[in-house]
Amino acid sequence: MYFYKAFGLNIHSEISLPELSIGTEENVADLTIKIGSVKLPRLAKTPIYRRGIRAKFGKGAGDSLILHWEEVADFESIGTDLLIVAPQTQDPNILSLFTVSEALGLVLFQRGHFLLHASAVKVGNEAWVFMGNPGAGKSTTAAAFIKAGCALLSDDLTAITFDSDGIPYIVPAYPQLKIWDNTVNGLQYDKRDLQPVSEGVNKFSYQPSKDFDHQPVRLNSVYFIHKAKNKAVLKALAPGEIPIEMLKNFPLPVELLKDESLKQHFTQSFRCAVHAQIWKKRRPDGFANLENWVQQSLVSVTSPA
């Protein structure tokens, strides 16, 4: 059995998940990951791809949720504290990659977290989130803030929880940020500080394991990153736009968002809008301009009001 911590959960796992922070056996498990068999229901194709493999989704017995990745694994999330993994690959790194992404996301969804396909960093004492279409530059933007001294909170899968007053907090994920080699070169990261990623060629991971803090961080800003030169450099989203944009960046099968779940997603979107700034941001052209924007942002955060 392996012991980890991620997304505020103490995880006891029968498979190795080296991306996650190391936990201890003494901590009572919030989530147990077991190797087992998964009975597949009727499956539907999703728009979710990883390593070029399309995920299929279905609902099992009771309230269980199932993801099928051909030749990789089947995953069944049962309730809020059990994830069954039925491996089809012998590669432990590939199995881990798929487990800590959408499969873990199923558990977080069942726990009521507000989920986004996004990267997040800690700027000052608050969280900034970056999302956008594939290739828009959310991980690159996060990497630029990290290079400037900000702490990583999450990459790819970002989870938000709310306190009793409805204030949103980012729940830190685990210490890994995946970035392409052109970002590594453009931001002048030292490759000696990075690890190759099994997700694809020419991709690396930044792993700040020693300094990764698992304390939730209050949400301050959300940026929808885009590259459209015919749109404003920076524009605040109108209230009516926010839930639609958030919905576009839901990281799990959209079939999950029906009836009460869809209502909750919209409610959580508005809670974020009430307590955080929501922007559409054109990605600065070139790495130098990106780093200039980062520096200007940090100055505005640290300068006295």
Steps between C-alpha positions, in 0.01 A plus 500: 500500500620852413406814694449841339339840537326695221201734470471507878456122516703237681528226238584134559576335166585152374671654196796734491413866433838677501353836393328539837641627827611230743260435787515278806331179604389662825262736316155346465417451132256746343535307175609142437619395155477126438584270213192304398257417225256750349177384340451728203153639435395650169769757424481829314784677323625821661703792357777416750831378356824406672799368310275500196257254663137598524327442833164329525264559789217312665310463826530180699296349780365747753670836462832372367667680208716319245770610256639263236831565329567233238820302566572713810248435779144512621422719799195486726438770759270366770358757738749750633770274640574210262657484153532163328769466231498215248834533317546403137854637471819368656658847503470640855572855386217495247264349756589771750458775242142394424415438866598845629315682221135444409465186714586692817276776365201264524560468873530875544178551304316257726637693798333816369808690384471757223737375231677681219740397226753761608833580662527700823777682686527692825558873442564677827259329739230425243441265209499586132353252251579472129285311252430497128475283192779245437812689399378832642788503747357433846794283611748737335345794686516308827863410428585868449348591838684212665830613350431842656470341844132404529404161641330232294152397614372277220547407137243365255243413768409779742260444789313775685316469829289756687490595866184561703479856361523379140857628455692289245835338578738310273581160646867436408542192283850352486849628411516461124467751217528358148653729238608457138862533400440830318376645830801355681728670247299822471489555876857370539419228751799286589429151364709356781213603732237327286386144435381346172126432492361173368198683362680588179826588334664835560313558822645550847379538855595748768468331840530733803454214747693649793312830512151385398240630745166316528314779682201636300554844345225758451408560137574851376508494120399278210643561152360346184812508281459539122711596198242695298661824383161645404388491864587729789825442687307484827126497554288430804234238436136597534314303767298310239816387321670348802307172551516425126877550488542292816287227345724494192794424728341217697767225494274194526228350276223758459246221556571550870347847490128435499211614716626578852867461400460757223317734736779463755764570232329827407460595867868434565595703191312801637659455842840524333387813314380667820830454682758507219588700191415315177683611185557418137870555435681498169824310550796738457680446172836340572666384820659837577162674492349221710766546765450877491129452571585266786735755653242778466240276663728421794580868550127582511444229761788601728464879465312681780144598412 
